Amino acid sequence: MAVNLQPLADWVVAEGEEAVSKTASGIYLPDKAAEKPKVAKVLKVGKDVKNVKAGDRIVYKSYSTTEVKVGGTEYILVKEEDILATVK
C-alpha cells in the first residue's frame, strides 16, 4: 500500500499496532480497558531523520504524536526526538 504522506524534516510517518484484546492468561479486555500500544511500524521518514528507517518498529513517547486519517487508514506522525527505541 502506498502512503500518500511525505514527512518533512525530522518527522516520521508510522502505522500503530493493534491493541491487545486478550491477556496472556486468556482474559478478554474490553476496548476501553485496553491501553493503546506505543509501538508502531515506520512507513516513511523525513530527510533529516538519522536513526530510524522505513520498516523499523519503534516505541514512542505517550502523547507525542499527531494522528491523521488518509484514505481510510490512520497514520501516526511523530518527531524523531520522541522515538525512544526500536524493537528488534
MIDOSE-1310 file (N, C-alpha, C; in nm, 2 decimals, decimal comma, always signed):
residues 88
mavn	+0,08/-0,12/+0,00/+0,00/+0,00/+0,00/+0,09/+0,12/+0,00; +0,06/+0,22/-0,09/+0,14/+0,34/-0,09/+0,09/+0,44/+0,01; +0,18/+0,50/+0,08/+0,15/+0,60/+0,18/+0,15/+0,74/+0,11; +0,04/+0,81/+0,11/+0,03/+0,94/+0,04/+0,08/+1,06/+0,13
lqpl	+0,16/+1,03/+0,23/+0,22/+1,14/+0,32/+0,37/+1,14/+0,30; +0,43/+1,25/+0,29/+0,57/+1,27/+0,29/+0,61/+1,35/+0,41; +0,67/+1,29/+0,51/+0,71/+1,37/+0,63/+0,82/+1,47/+0,60; +0,81/+1,59/+0,66/+0,92/+1,69/+0,65/+1,02/+1,68/+0,76
adwv	+1,14/+1,73/+0,73/+1,25/+1,74/+0,83/+1,27/+1,62/+0,91; +1,24/+1,63/+1,05/+1,27/+1,52/+1,14/+1,14/+1,44/+1,18; +1,04/+1,44/+1,10/+0,92/+1,37/+1,13/+0,92/+1,24/+1,07; +0,84/+1,14/+1,13/+0,83/+1,01/+1,08/+0,68/+0,97/+1,07
vaeg	+0,65/+0,90/+0,96/+0,51/+0,85/+0,94/+0,51/+0,71/+0,98; +0,42/+0,67/+1,07/+0,42/+0,53/+1,11/+0,27/+0,48/+1,12; +0,26/+0,35/+1,13/+0,12/+0,29/+1,15/+0,12/+0,22/+1,28; +0,03/+0,26/+1,37/+0,02/+0,20/+1,50/-0,02/+0,05/+1,50
eeav	+0,03/-0,03/+1,59/-0,01/-0,17/+1,60/-0,14/-0,18/+1,68; -0,21/-0,28/+1,66/-0,34/-0,31/+1,73/-0,32/-0,33/+1,87; -0,41/-0,28/+1,95/-0,41/-0,31/+2,10/-0,44/-0,45/+2,13; -0,38/-0,51/+2,23/-0,40/-0,64/+2,27/-0,54/-0,65/+2,33
skta	-0,62/-0,75/+2,29/-0,76/-0,76/+2,34/-0,77/-0,88/+2,43; -0,66/-0,96/+2,44/-0,66/-1,08/+2,53/-0,53/-1,09/+2,60; -0,54/-1,11/+2,73/-0,42/-1,12/+2,81/-0,35/-1,26/+2,79; -0,23/-1,27/+2,84/-0,16/-1,40/+2,83/-0,23/-1,51/+2,90
sgiy	-0,31/-1,48/+3,01/-0,38/-1,58/+3,08/-0,52/-1,61/+3,02; -0,55/-1,54/+2,91/-0,67/-1,58/+2,84/-0,79/-1,49/+2,87; -0,77/-1,38/+2,95/-0,88/-1,29/+2,98/-0,90/-1,19/+2,87; -1,02/-1,17/+2,82/-1,05/-1,07/+2,72/-1,07/-0,94/+2,78
lpdk	-1,01/-0,84/+2,72/-1,02/-0,70/+2,77/-1,12/-0,62/+2,68; -1,21/-0,54/+2,75/-1,30/-0,46/+2,67/-1,21/-0,34/+2,60; -1,26/-0,29/+2,50/-1,19/-0,18/+2,42/-1,14/-0,07/+2,51; -1,22/-0,03/+2,61/-1,19/+0,08/+2,70/-1,07/+0,05/+2,79
aaek	-1,06/-0,08/+2,83/-0,96/-0,12/+2,92/-0,82/-0,15/+2,86; -0,83/-0,17/+2,73/-0,70/-0,20/+2,66/-0,63/-0,07/+2,63; -0,50/-0,07/+2,68/-0,42/+0,05/+2,67/-0,37/+0,06/+2,52; -0,37/+0,18/+2,47/-0,32/+0,19/+2,33/-0,17/+0,16/+2,33
pkva	-0,13/+0,08/+2,23/+0,01/+0,05/+2,23/+0,10/+0,17/+2,19; +0,22/+0,17/+2,23/+0,31/+0,28/+2,20/+0,42/+0,22/+2,10; +0,38/+0,12/+2,02/+0,46/+0,06/+1,92/+0,40/+0,08/+1,78; +0,48/+0,12/+1,69/+0,43/+0,14/+1,55/+0,54/+0,10/+1,45
kvlk	+0,49/+0,08/+1,33/+0,58/+0,04/+1,22/+0,61/+0,17/+1,14; +0,74/+0,20/+1,11/+0,77/+0,32/+1,03/+0,74/+0,29/+0,89; +0,67/+0,39/+0,82/+0,64/+0,38/+0,68/+0,73/+0,47/+0,60; +0,75/+0,59/+0,64/+0,83/+0,69/+0,57/+0,90/+0,78/+0,68
vgkd	+1,02/+0,83/+0,64/+1,09/+0,92/+0,72/+1,12/+1,05/+0,65; +1,13/+1,16/+0,72/+1,18/+1,29/+0,66/+1,32/+1,29/+0,63; +1,37/+1,39/+0,56/+1,51/+1,39/+0,51/+1,61/+1,41/+0,62; +1,57/+1,46/+0,74/+1,66/+1,49/+0,85/+1,67/+1,38/+0,95
vknv	+1,59/+1,27/+0,93/+1,59/+1,16/+1,03/+1,71/+1,07/+1,00; +1,78/+1,04/+1,11/+1,91/+0,97/+1,10/+1,91/+0,83/+1,16; +1,82/+0,81/+1,26/+1,83/+0,68/+1,34/+1,73/+0,58/+1,31; +1,63/+0,61/+1,24/+1,53/+0,50/+1,20/+1,51/+0,51/+1,05
kagd	+1,46/+0,39/+1,00/+1,43/+0,39/+0,86/+1,29/+0,32/+0,84; +1,24/+0,33/+0,71/+1,11/+0,26/+0,68/+1,13/+0,11/+0,71; +1,03/+0,05/+0,77/+1,03/-0,09/+0,81/+1,06/-0,12/+0,95; +1,13/-0,02/+1,02/+1,16/-0,04/+1,16/+1,03/-0,03/+1,25
rivy	+1,03/-0,10/+1,36/+0,93/-0,09/+1,46/+0,98/-0,01/+1,57; +0,91/+0,09/+1,61/+0,95/+0,19/+1,71/+0,86/+0,20/+1,83; +0,92/+0,24/+1,94/+0,85/+0,27/+2,07/+0,86/+0,42/+2,08; +0,74/+0,49/+2,10/+0,74/+0,64/+2,11/+0,68/+0,68/+2,24
ksys	+0,71/+0,81/+2,27/+0,65/+0,87/+2,39/+0,50/+0,88/+2,39; +0,44/+0,87/+2,50/+0,29/+0,89/+2,51/+0,26/+1,04/+2,48; +0,15/+1,06/+2,41/+0,10/+1,20/+2,38/+0,20/+1,28/+2,30; +0,29/+1,21/+2,22/+0,38/+1,29/+2,14/+0,35/+1,28/+1,99
ttev	+0,24/+1,22/+1,96/+0,21/+1,20/+1,82/+0,09/+1,29/+1,77; +0,08/+1,30/+1,64/-0,03/+1,36/+1,57/-0,09/+1,25/+1,49; -0,22/+1,22/+1,50/-0,28/+1,12/+1,43/-0,36/+1,18/+1,31; -0,35/+1,12/+1,19/-0,42/+1,17/+1,08/-0,48/+1,05/+1,00
kvgg	-0,59/+1,07/+0,94/-0,65/+0,96/+0,86/-0,65/+1,00/+0,71; -0,59/+0,92/+0,63/-0,58/+0,95/+0,49/-0,63/+0,82/+0,41; -0,73/+0,84/+0,33/-0,78/+0,73/+0,25/-0,83/+0,62/+0,34; -0,89/+0,65/+0,45/-0,95/+0,54/+0,54/-0,85/+0,47/+0,63
teyi	-0,72/+0,51/+0,62/-0,61/+0,45/+0,70/-0,56/+0,55/+0,80; -0,55/+0,51/+0,93/-0,49/+0,60/+1,03/-0,34/+0,59/+1,03; -0,27/+0,71/+1,04/-0,13/+0,71/+1,04/-0,09/+0,80/+1,17; +0,03/+0,77/+1,21/+0,09/+0,85/+1,32/+0,20/+0,93/+1,27
lvke	+0,21/+1,06/+1,31/+0,32/+1,14/+1,28/+0,39/+1,17/+1,41; +0,52/+1,14/+1,42/+0,60/+1,16/+1,54/+0,74/+1,22/+1,50; +0,79/+1,31/+1,59/+0,92/+1,36/+1,57/+1,02/+1,26/+1,61; +1,14/+1,26/+1,54/+1,24/+1,16/+1,57/+1,28/+1,17/+1,72
edil	+1,29/+1,29/+1,78/+1,33/+1,31/+1,92/+1,23/+1,24/+2,01; +1,11/+1,21/+1,97/+1,01/+1,15/+2,06/+1,01/+1,00/+2,04; +1,10/+0,94/+1,96/+1,11/+0,80/+1,95/+1,21/+0,75/+2,05; +1,17/+0,66/+2,13/+1,25/+0,61/+2,25/+1,34/+0,49/+2,21
atvk	+1,30/+0,40/+2,12/+1,37/+0,28/+2,09/+1,32/+0,22/+1,96; +1,40/+0,13/+1,91/+1,35/+0,04/+1,80/+1,33/-0,10/+1,86; +1,23/-0,17/+1,80/+1,21/-0,31/+1,85/+1,27/-0,40/+1,75; +1,35/-0,49/+1,80/+1,42/-0,59/+1,72/+1,35/-0,72/+1,71
